[in-house]
Amino acid sequence: MLDNAEITHWRRILSRGCAASAFQPLATPDYLSLMTTWVRRLLVANVVVFALQYLWPWLTVLLAFTPRFALLEPWTVLTHMFVHGSFTHILFNMIGLFFFGSRVEERLGSRRFVILYFTAGATGAALSAIMAFNASIIGASGGVFGVMLAFARYWPRERIYIWGVLPIEAWLLVVITTALSLYSGFGGSRGGVADFAHLGGYLGAAVYLWALERFSSARRFKDRVTAVPKAAQRSIKQNLSSLNLDGVHELSREEVNRILDKISAEGLGSLTAAEKLFLSNFVPPDDRKSWTQ
């Protein structure tokens, strides 16, 4: 049992601890630190321009992309991506940029991410000019849709929760939004939605990502490593033309035909080491070295 002195002592300690914990600020997530450099810059720029639109409404007209004035106002091909028509318009675009952008920027690097974003926005404006010449375009939707396509390209099975409750995989989200944009776009684009800007964003991003992978230094290195020497190619083609599969087991014959079809479609360099080794069993022993090099 505690005496009065001990009770007073522990009360003093507890009161100091409670006071300290009562005034200690709660830990809150630093959302700005979760964003990569260019995602943060683009988000801040969009918010600032949206605020300026309320101060100077004429800014919207100056920065909007209008196809018939494109040659007189070429800057609007990019500046239209920073102006929005309503709070919900900028809100949903910035939510998309926030959730998809940082991982894509980390995957591609900042320079390529910026090129992807503005390429998608520009192609969105270009497709809108072709399909809806008399309509003015504003909003970051083209760029955001391009980023979303890149996200689905690299993480197709990643689940996205619509409204925080409905799970949908990234690839399927792209398919659904493409179908909706096509239906709405050719149906008259009701509600002032720039459906062809969305589709153009997807198209521009797809072309850019394809070019990025096709002409990357890693792809060129892989092509050099897997290339088959010309002398070996001639020998291999001669052997392929003289293959006799009559006495080959049915399962092996199917595998040989599959590999031959692959060579016809993608070339000799597409064969894996295992496929080369398997096919070498059906050529003369003196020529097998060229298959497994």
BALOMI-550380 format. One line per 8 residues: number of its first residue (from 1); their letters; for each residue x, y, z negated of N, C-alpha, C. Coordinates in pm, whole numbers. Atoms other than C-alpha are relative to their C-alpha. Example, Ala and Ser with C-alpha at 12.3 -4.5 7.8 and 13.67 -1.06 7.14 Angstrom:
// residues 2
1	AS	89,-119,0,1230,-450,-780,90,120,0 | -82,-119,6,1367,-106,-714,-77,109,-73
// end
This chain:
// residues 293
1	MLDNAEIT	84,-119,0,0,0,0,87,123,0 | -82,-120,-13,135,344,100,-38,101,-107 | 29,-108,94,172,621,-152,-24,129,76 | 35,-127,-64,80,984,-82,115,58,82 | -116,-54,-72,433,1081,25,17,-70,134 | -16,75,-125,451,802,282,-112,32,99 | 114,-34,-88,101,885,415,24,135,68 | -30,-133,-56,204,1249,460,108,-9,107
9	HWRRILSR	-110,17,-95,524,1139,638,-50,-55,134 | 47,63,-125,346,917,893,-101,89,73 | 92,-94,-65,74,1176,954,76,105,80 | -82,-101,-67,344,1429,1044,58,-55,130 | -56,63,-120,507,1184,1292,-107,-20,107 | 108,26,-95,175,1087,1451,-52,129,62 | 51,-127,-53,65,1448,1486,95,56,106 | -97,-47,-99,388,1535,1671,-12,-82,129
17	GCAASAFQ	13,85,-118,347,1234,1903,-126,29,79 | 126,-29,-67,-18,1312,1978,4,133,70 | -9,-133,-62,58,1677,2045,83,-6,127 | -85,10,-116,337,1584,2283,-73,-68,115 | 68,72,-107,123,1335,2474,-120,78,51 | 118,-76,-43,-178,1571,2482,34,103,104 | -38,-107,-93,13,1837,2669,91,-49,112 | -85,53,-106,218,1606,2892,-81,-10,129
25	PLATPDYL	79,3,-125,102,1654,3254,-9,-142,54 | 19,130,-61,-45,1351,3424,78,-10,130 | -75,21,-123,160,1202,3706,-97,0,119 | 84,-7,-120,3,1294,4041,86,-30,121 | -80,34,-118,113,1162,4379,37,124,80 | -46,-111,-82,318,1403,4588,-25,-37,147 | 40,42,-135,138,1367,4920,93,58,106 | -91,-57,-99,377,1600,5101,126,-85,16
33	SLMTTWVR	-121,83,-9,668,1372,5015,-27,-132,70 | 34,123,-71,479,1078,5167,7,17,150 | 1,-27,-143,481,1247,5508,142,19,52 | -129,-22,-65,773,1246,5747,8,145,47 | -27,-142,-27,925,1572,5868,-97,61,100 | 82,-62,-105,731,1631,6190,-148,-19,-24 | 140,13,38,402,1496,6059,-38,114,-93 | 25,-110,93,425,1750,5778,-3,134,73
41	RLLVANVV	-4,-127,-74,520,2032,6016,-124,18,87 | 117,-9,-87,239,1954,6258,-127,23,-82 | 118,-17,84,-17,1926,5979,-8,143,-53 | -2,-137,52,88,2259,5826,-30,100,111 | 23,-91,-113,92,2430,6167,-147,2,39 | 141,6,-35,-260,2309,6245,-87,73,-102 | 78,-66,105,-394,2428,5910,19,152,6 | -27,-144,-8,-226,2770,5945,-74,63,118
49	VFALQYLW	68,-54,-118,-361,2822,6297,-151,0,-21 | 144,5,27,-708,2715,6184,-42,116,-89 | 30,-115,87,-697,2980,5910,5,130,80 | -12,-121,-82,-582,3242,6163,-118,16,95 | 117,-9,-88,-879,3157,6384,-114,76,-66 | 105,-71,71,-1109,3293,6115,33,149,-12 | -40,-141,6,-909,3615,6091,-11,65,136 | 3,-53,-137,-882,3663,6467,-67,-103,91
57	PWLTVLLA	71,99,-82,-1151,3464,6654,45,-5,145 | -46,-2,-138,-1006,3572,6989,118,-93,22 | -115,90,-11,-709,3346,6912,-42,-135,60 | 50,127,-53,-923,3042,6995,-4,3,152 | 10,-13,-145,-987,3168,7348,139,8,62 | -135,-16,-53,-621,3260,7396,75,-132,7 | -77,124,9,-491,2916,7296,-72,-121,60 | 76,113,-54,-768,2692,7438,43,-30,143
65	FTPRFALL	-34,41,-136,-701,2494,7755,-125,1,87 | 109,-7,-97,-934,2587,8041,57,-32,136 | -63,46,-124,-854,2398,8363,11,105,109 | -5,-96,-112,-944,2677,8605,95,116,-25 | -98,-106,32,-708,2915,8422,138,-59,-33 | -123,67,43,-427,2660,8372,124,60,64 | -117,-58,-66,-193,2819,8628,33,138,-54 | -22,-133,58,-239,3162,8470,40,-9,-147
73	EPWTVLTH	-28,18,142,-211,3029,8115,61,-138,-25 | -58,134,10,27,2731,8133,30,-44,-143 | -32,35,139,108,2746,7761,-116,-74,-68 | 116,61,65,-245,2627,7680,-1,-152,12 | -9,147,-9,-154,2272,7790,44,-58,-134 | -47,45,131,16,2245,7449,-68,75,-115 | 54,-77,112,-133,2528,7240,-141,-41,-38 | 137,42,33,-486,2385,7262,0,-105,-111
81	MFVHGSFT	-10,104,101,-361,2111,7028,2,55,-142 | -9,-60,133,-340,2358,6738,-125,76,-41 | 124,-70,34,-688,2512,6750,-115,-100,-8 | 111,93,22,-1008,2344,6630,-131,78,-11 | 129,-65,-6,-1377,2416,6651,-76,4,-131 | 72,3,128,-1488,2334,6296,89,-64,-106 | -76,59,109,-1370,2217,5957,8,-152,15 | -3,146,-17,-1472,1855,6026,89,-41,117
89	HILFNMIG	-84,28,-115,-1291,1872,6361,147,-12,-42 | -140,3,43,-955,1956,6205,20,-104,-110 | -14,94,111,-1023,1737,5900,28,-141,52 | -17,137,-49,-1059,1412,6095,128,-15,82 | -126,8,-74,-768,1493,6326,119,-7,-93 | -112,0,92,-538,1565,6035,4,-127,-86 | 2,128,71,-652,1253,5850,67,-107,86 | -63,95,-91,-556,1050,6156,150,20,10
97	LFFFGSRV	-143,-30,-7,-220,1226,6184,71,-41,-128 | -61,34,129,-152,1173,5813,18,-151,-16 | -4,143,25,-234,802,5804,82,-77,105 | -73,74,-105,-81,696,6139,137,58,30 | -118,-68,-50,189,953,6202,132,-36,-65 | -127,18,69,451,889,5936,66,-133,36 | -60,130,-34,499,519,6012,48,-1,144 | -43,-5,-141,515,589,6385,127,83,13
105	EERLGSRR	-121,-82,-7,772,866,6331,120,-76,-56 | -109,81,55,981,635,6113,44,-107,99 | -31,107,-97,962,367,6383,72,54,123 | -56,-55,-124,1044,589,6681,116,95,-24 | -93,-111,21,1254,862,6522,-72,131,30 | 71,-127,-10,1156,1229,6501,-8,53,142 | -1,-56,-136,1259,1333,6854,-99,-72,90 | 92,77,-85,1071,1052,7026,-144,14,-47
113	FVILYFTA	135,-19,51,773,1100,6798,-60,130,52 | 48,-130,-50,744,1467,6897,-33,-9,149 | 27,16,-144,770,1375,7266,-128,-79,21 | 122,80,-9,503,1109,7220,-124,84,-28 | 115,-79,44,268,1349,7041,-40,103,106 | 34,-105,-96,291,1633,7292,-26,-57,140 | 32,65,-126,296,1399,7592,-145,-47,1 | 139,46,9,-30,1244,7474,-97,117,5
121	GATGAALS	87,-117,-5,-180,1588,7417,-9,60,139 | -2,-57,-135,-73,1711,7761,-76,-88,99 | 73,88,-91,-205,1403,7941,-148,-1,-32 | 141,-14,37,-527,1438,7745,-62,122,67 | 47,-121,-68,-562,1792,7881,-8,-23,150 | -2,25,-144,-470,1674,8232,-118,-85,43 | 113,86,-38,-731,1396,8238,-132,75,-17 | 120,-82,18,-992,1637,8102,-17,95,117
129	AIMAFNAS	6,-92,-115,-905,1880,8382,-50,-72,124 | 42,78,-117,-960,1604,8638,-147,-40,-10 | 134,57,16,-1280,1461,8493,-104,102,-45 | 96,-102,47,-1437,1774,8338,62,138,22 | -76,-119,-39,-1295,2072,8525,-52,127,-65 | 58,-124,51,-1534,2331,8383,-2,8,-153 | 4,3,147,-1488,2234,8017,132,47,-59 | -119,-43,74,-1245,2409,7783,31,-104,-108
137	IIGASGGV	-43,104,94,-1042,2180,7554,74,64,-116 | -74,-38,120,-932,2244,7196,11,-121,-92 | -14,106,99,-805,2017,6922,121,-90,23 | -118,87,-2,-522,1777,6839,-36,-144,33 | 47,138,-19,-728,1471,6935,88,-79,96 | -83,72,-96,-516,1380,7239,129,-49,-62 | -125,39,65,-193,1379,7039,-22,-103,-108 | 29,94,109,-350,1199,6743,-36,-137,57
145	FGVMLAFA	35,128,-62,-499,931,6969,125,-69,56 | -125,57,-46,-156,883,7124,80,-63,-113 | -68,55,117,-6,832,6780,-70,-127,-48 | 76,118,42,-285,589,6695,29,-119,91 | -34,109,-92,-207,386,7009,137,-57,-34 | -134,47,37,161,369,6908,-6,-84,-128 | 16,77,124,57,251,6561,-53,-139,31 | 58,130,-36,-157,-25,6713,98,-83,82
153	RYWPRERI	-100,72,-79,129,-115,6948,101,-71,-90 | -103,57,87,376,-177,6666,-57,-79,-118 | 62,73,112,135,-296,6392,-145,-34,37 | 136,27,-51,-164,-442,6579,-93,-63,-103 | 84,70,98,-286,-653,6285,-19,78,-130 | 16,-83,120,-266,-374,6028,-147,39,-16 | 142,-31,24,-607,-319,5869,-18,148,-34 | 39,-138,25,-759,27,5880,-138,-3,-65
161	YIWGVLPI	127,-1,71,-1041,99,5637,-79,126,39 | 85,-110,-43,-1307,316,5803,-88,42,-117 | 71,-55,116,-1464,543,5541,43,-66,-130 | -53,60,120,-1250,355,5293,-59,-135,-36 | 67,125,37,-1471,42,5299,-4,-102,113 | 17,92,-112,-1495,-107,5650,136,-35,60 | -132,37,-53,-1178,-302,5742,-6,-33,149 | -10,30,-143,-1078,-314,6107,146,2,40
169	EAWLLVVI	-140,5,-40,-748,-413,6266,30,110,101 | -38,-117,-80,-555,-141,6448,-28,-19,149 | 22,24,-143,-573,-303,6793,-147,9,36 | 143,-2,-26,-950,-342,6766,-54,142,-9 | 41,-139,11,-989,20,6657,26,74,131 | -32,-62,-129,-817,128,6979,-98,-46,107 | 94,54,-99,-1040,-99,7187,-138,64,-16 | 133,-55,26,-1358,29,7021,-6,149,37
177	TTALSLYS	1,-143,-31,-1264,398,7047,15,25,150 | -10,-12,-146,-1167,347,7412,-136,-24,65 | 132,31,-55,-1504,187,7488,-99,113,-28 | 91,-109,35,-1692,463,7303,29,125,81 | -39,-119,-77,-1497,737,7481,-41,-14,147 | 42,25,-139,-1563,578,7821,-150,16,14 | 147,-7,-5,-1934,540,7747,-48,144,-14 | 42,-138,24,-1968,892,7611,47,94,111
185	GFGGSRGG	-55,-88,-103,-1742,1054,7871,-79,-6,129 | 76,14,-124,-1926,913,8171,-149,21,-21 | 140,-28,29,-2255,971,7994,-28,147,-24 | 21,-143,14,-2200,1345,7968,68,65,-118 | -75,-54,115,-1983,1387,7655,-88,89,-87 | 92,-77,86,-2267,1495,7427,69,38,-130 | -54,-46,128,-2188,1689,7113,130,76,10 | -121,-80,-17,-1896,1879,7262,128,-77,-26
193	VADFAHLG	-119,81,24,-1653,1588,7216,79,-15,130 | -86,10,-119,-1357,1586,7458,42,-146,17 | -27,144,-11,-1379,1215,7536,117,-29,92 | -108,27,-95,-1142,1233,7833,135,44,-57 | -125,-34,68,-882,1403,7613,46,-117,-85 | -34,119,78,-897,1096,7388,61,-107,91 | -48,102,-94,-856,862,7684,134,40,61 | -128,-47,-53,-579,1078,7829,111,-12,-100
201	GYLGAAVY	-100,20,104,-400,1064,7496,48,-143,-6 | -36,142,-5,-409,686,7504,86,-30,122 | -71,28,-125,-293,682,7867,143,55,-5 | -133,-59,7,-1,921,7814,91,-72,-97 | -79,73,98,115,737,7502,42,-136,52 | -31,133,-53,96,400,7677,113,8,103 | -104,-15,-102,307,522,7970,133,35,-66 | -124,-41,66,562,687,7740,64,-117,-75
209	LWALERFS	-54,114,74,599,378,7519,55,-106,95 | -51,95,-99,637,158,7827,135,46,53 | -126,-53,-52,908,384,7969,111,-6,-105 | -98,2,108,1078,401,7631,61,-138,-15 | -50,137,15,1108,24,7611,68,-49,127 | -55,48,-127,1178,-31,7979,139,54,26 | -126,-64,-32,1467,213,8003,87,27,-123 | -80,-20,121,1604,194,7649,136,-65,14
217	SARRFKDR	-135,57,-2,1970,119,7588,-2,-145,-47 | 9,138,48,1870,-196,7397,-48,-92,111 | 49,83,-111,1677,-323,7700,109,-20,105 | -108,13,-99,1969,-250,7934,107,-97,-50 | -99,92,57,2205,-433,7698,-50,-144,9 | 58,134,-8,1971,-733,7684,2,-53,143 | -2,42,-139,1945,-740,8063,139,-43,45 | -138,37,-36,2324,-745,8096,41,-132,-63
225	VTAVPKAA	-38,122,71,2362,-1018,7838,-66,-123,59 | 75,115,-49,2094,-1243,7984,7,-17,151 | -6,10,-146,2177,-1181,8349,75,-126,42 | -64,120,-54,2267,-1489,8551,91,41,114 | -91,-36,-109,2578,-1454,8775,-57,-40,136 | 56,24,-134,2498,-1439,9149,39,-138,53 | -44,132,-47,2706,-1748,9227,-83,-110,-65 | 81,100,70,2518,-1941,8962,-143,2,49
233	QRSIKQNL	137,-10,-51,2186,-1810,9094,-16,-78,130 | 9,72,-127,2259,-1948,9443,0,-151,-24 | -8,143,29,2354,-2287,9299,-129,-50,-63 | 122,40,69,2049,-2298,9077,-118,-7,97 | 111,0,-96,1809,-2205,9358,8,-119,94 | -15,118,-84,1954,-2479,9576,-46,-125,-72 | 41,116,78,1903,-2730,9297,-150,-3,-23 | 144,-6,21,1549,-2610,9233,-76,-49,122
241	SSLNLDGV	69,40,-123,1454,-2665,9596,10,-150,26 | -20,143,-25,1579,-3024,9583,-40,-88,-118 | 41,79,116,1427,-3132,9251,-102,-107,41 | 92,110,-27,1253,-3471,9273,-58,-47,-133 | 64,30,128,1001,-3524,8993,-85,-126,5 | 85,119,-15,848,-3849,9117,20,-98,-115 | -26,98,105,1019,-4064,8855,3,59,-139 | -6,-68,130,984,-3812,8572,-130,-24,-76
249	HELSREEV	117,20,84,747,-3872,8280,-96,118,15 | 102,-103,-24,421,-3679,8305,19,123,-89 | -19,-114,92,489,-3464,7995,121,83,41 | -119,-73,-44,838,-3373,8118,-27,73,130 | 31,-64,-127,699,-3298,8463,-79,129,-22 | 77,-121,31,450,-3051,8315,90,111,-53 | -91,-100,55,728,-2877,8123,89,58,108 | -82,-49,-111,947,-2855,8435,-80,99,85
257	NRILDKIS	83,-88,-82,659,-2704,8633,-27,133,-71 | 22,-124,76,593,-2454,8354,122,91,10 | -123,-78,-6,957,-2343,8355,21,56,141 | -15,-48,-138,961,-2318,8736,-95,116,27 | 95,-110,-15,649,-2100,8724,51,126,-69 | -55,-114,73,820,-1880,8468,113,65,80 | -108,-54,-83,1124,-1843,8695,-57,79,117 | 62,-68,-114,899,-1748,8987,-59,134,-42
265	AEGLGSLT	66,-122,45,717,-1487,8779,96,103,-60 | -83,-92,77,996,-1339,8566,149,-7,34 | -140,9,-36,1327,-1451,8718,77,-94,-90 | -84,93,75,1610,-1672,8597,41,54,-135 | -45,-60,125,1713,-1427,8329,-100,-10,-113 | 103,10,104,1385,-1484,8143,5,-131,-77 | -5,131,66,1473,-1844,8051,74,7,-133 | -69,12,128,1563,-1922,7692,110,-106,12
273	AAEKLFLS	-108,100,-2,1868,-2132,7605,-57,-141,1 | 61,134,6,1641,-2429,7525,-59,-39,136 | 58,29,-131,1463,-2401,7861,109,-31,103 | -111,27,-91,1793,-2384,8050,57,-140,-25 | -56,131,33,1922,-2690,7864,-93,-112,47 | 97,101,-43,1602,-2884,7935,3,-19,151 | 5,8,-146,1602,-2801,8307,131,-54,57 | -130,49,-50,1973,-2886,8340,4,-151,11
281	NFVPPDDR	3,147,-7,1883,-3253,8287,-48,-51,136 | 57,43,-127,1722,-3258,8631,82,48,120 | -88,-43,-108,2014,-3117,8834,125,-88,-2 | -123,82,-4,2338,-3286,8946,95,35,-114 | -90,-23,114,2595,-3326,8662,104,109,28 | -103,-99,-30,2850,-3108,8842,-52,143,-9 | 58,-135,1,2609,-2811,8845,-59,37,-134 | 66,-29,128,2492,-2833,8485,66,114,-77
289	KSWTQ	-71,-105,72,2759,-2593,8359,-60,136,30 | 56,-131,-38,2603,-2304,8552,-135,26,-67 | 130,-17,65,2267,-2367,8383,13,43,-144 | -11,-23,145,2393,-2348,8027,97,111,-33 | -93,-109,29,2633,-2054,8064,-72,114,-69
// end
